[in-house]
Amino acid sequence: QVTLVESGGGLVQPGGSLRLSCAASGTIFSANVMGWYRQAPEKQRVWVASITTDSIINYSESVKGRFTISRDNAKNTLSLQMNNLKPEDTAVYYCYLIQRGSNSWGQGTQVTVSS
């Protein structure tokens, strides 16, 4: 069983930055994928970015060049540095972990981009 806890959301003006963090605990295997999804109001949850334990990284086109995903395998933590934020980035951001065919999700953290 894996528990994921996100932090770092908040309110920021357009063009600003935020850093999200996700702490994983429980039974975590050496090979896994962690990443972020987000869900805007009344919209489906969409994938944002992912990173494997050997640092293979992928981004959605909507955030490429503005967001940076990273992880610390020793501490089982995940981060998402978000720069040049836009109003359309407003959403609840969810951390996830996939290992051995099992998916785990965090409870989400709200990011609001507004002037």
C-alpha positions as CSV (number, residue, x, y, z in Angstrom):
1,Q,0.0,0.0,0.0
2,V,1.2,3.5,-1.0
3,T,0.2,6.8,0.5
4,L,0.9,10.0,-1.5
5,V,0.6,13.5,0.1
6,E,0.8,16.6,-2.1
7,S,1.7,20.1,-0.9
8,G,2.6,23.5,-2.3
9,G,-0.6,24.6,-4.1
10,G,-2.0,28.1,-3.7
11,L,-3.1,31.3,-5.4
12,V,-0.6,32.9,-7.8
13,Q,-0.8,35.7,-10.4
14,P,-0.4,35.0,-14.1
15,G,3.3,34.7,-14.9
16,G,4.1,33.6,-11.4
17,S,5.6,30.4,-10.1
18,L,4.7,27.6,-7.7
19,R,6.4,24.4,-6.6
20,L,4.4,21.3,-5.9
21,S,5.7,18.5,-3.8
22,C,4.6,14.9,-3.3
23,A,5.8,12.6,-0.5
24,A,5.3,8.9,-1.0
25,S,5.3,6.3,1.8
26,G,4.5,2.7,2.2
27,T,5.8,-0.2,0.0
28,I,7.7,1.4,-2.8
29,F,9.6,-0.7,-5.3
30,S,12.8,0.4,-6.9
31,A,11.2,0.6,-10.4
32,N,8.2,2.9,-10.7
33,V,6.8,5.9,-12.5
34,M,5.7,9.0,-10.6
35,G,3.9,12.0,-12.1
36,W,1.2,14.6,-12.1
37,Y,-2.3,14.8,-13.4
38,R,-4.6,17.8,-13.1
39,Q,-8.3,18.4,-13.2
40,A,-9.9,21.8,-13.9
41,P,-13.4,22.5,-12.8
42,E,-16.0,20.5,-14.8
43,K,-13.3,18.9,-16.9
44,Q,-11.7,15.5,-17.1
45,R,-8.4,14.7,-15.3
46,V,-5.5,15.1,-17.7
47,W,-1.9,14.0,-17.6
48,V,0.7,16.7,-17.0
49,A,4.1,15.1,-16.6
50,S,5.9,11.9,-15.5
51,I,9.3,10.7,-14.4
52,T,10.7,7.2,-14.0
53,T,13.1,6.0,-11.3
54,D,15.9,6.3,-13.9
55,S,14.8,9.8,-14.8
56,I,13.1,9.4,-18.1
57,I,10.8,12.4,-18.3
58,N,7.8,13.3,-20.3
59,Y,5.6,16.4,-20.4
60,S,2.3,17.2,-22.0
61,E,2.5,19.8,-24.7
62,S,0.6,22.3,-22.7
63,V,3.3,22.6,-20.0
64,K,6.5,21.8,-21.9
65,G,9.0,24.5,-21.4
66,R,7.2,26.0,-18.3
67,F,7.1,23.1,-15.9
68,T,9.9,20.9,-14.6
69,I,9.4,17.6,-12.9
70,S,12.0,16.0,-10.6
71,R,12.3,13.3,-8.0
72,D,14.5,12.2,-5.1
73,N,14.5,8.4,-5.1
74,A,16.2,8.1,-1.8
75,K,13.5,10.2,-0.1
76,N,10.6,9.0,-2.3
77,T,9.6,12.6,-3.1
78,L,8.4,14.2,-6.3
79,S,8.4,17.8,-7.3
80,L,6.8,20.0,-10.0
81,Q,8.3,23.4,-10.6
82,M,5.7,25.5,-12.4
83,N,6.8,28.7,-14.0
84,N,5.1,31.3,-16.2
85,L,1.7,30.1,-14.9
86,K,-1.4,30.8,-16.9
87,P,-5.0,31.0,-15.9
88,E,-5.6,27.8,-17.8
89,D,-3.2,26.0,-15.4
90,T,-5.9,26.4,-12.7
91,A,-6.8,23.0,-11.5
92,V,-6.4,20.4,-8.7
93,Y,-3.1,18.7,-9.2
94,Y,-2.8,15.1,-8.3
95,C,0.4,13.1,-7.7
96,Y,0.5,9.5,-8.8
97,L,2.7,6.5,-8.6
98,I,2.6,3.4,-10.8
99,Q,4.5,0.2,-9.9
100,R,4.0,-3.5,-10.7
101,G,0.6,-2.7,-12.3
102,S,-0.8,-0.8,-9.4
103,N,-1.8,2.9,-9.4
104,S,-1.8,5.1,-6.3
105,W,-3.1,8.7,-6.1
106,G,-2.7,11.6,-3.7
107,Q,-5.6,13.7,-2.5
108,G,-4.8,16.6,-4.7
109,T,-3.7,20.2,-4.2
110,Q,-5.4,23.3,-5.6
111,V,-3.5,25.6,-7.9
112,T,-5.3,28.8,-8.8
113,V,-3.8,31.3,-11.3
114,S,-5.6,34.6,-11.2
115,S,-5.0,38.3,-11.0
